[in-house]
Amino acid sequence: MAAAMNLKADEMAERLKCFAIRVVKFARALPTDGPTQAIAKQLTKSGTSEAANYHAARRGRSRDEFIAKLAVAAEEADETENWFRVIADSSIVSTTKELRELDWLVDESRQLRAILVASVRTARMNRAKSQNRSSNP
């Protein structure tokens, strides 16, 4: 059971890392005007922070630290989704290739956020169950 959970966690870490790399490449290809570069910087920060905070969560020294870092990763995922909406609604990208990549990134961003939010919820429920078992021997 623990091995299967570890495998899923490893897969999630790899998926987040690959997503972060694609976010960086996408941001590098955005136009170089001031407003777009400000958005690109924020997108890059939040899009790479998801992977970094997930990595930190997995190395947490306590269940509370794990949950806190996982929650930050979920918040960053939500922010990343917001920046993709801004990019899409501002028509910053226009070529077929750019739009295809944006579509993929938006879809992956939604999936990752949903997984992270569900993971936070599960971790909090497991913590509460564990605390209840400890207080009711």
Buried (B, 14 or more C-beta within 10 A) or exposed (E): EEEEEEEEBEEBBEBBBEBBEBBBEBBEEBEEEEEBEEBBEBBBBBBBBBBBBBBBBBEBEEBEEBBBBBBBBBBBBBBBBBBBEEBBEEEBBEEEEBEEBBEEBBEBBBEBBEBBBEBBEEBBEEBEEEEEEEEEE
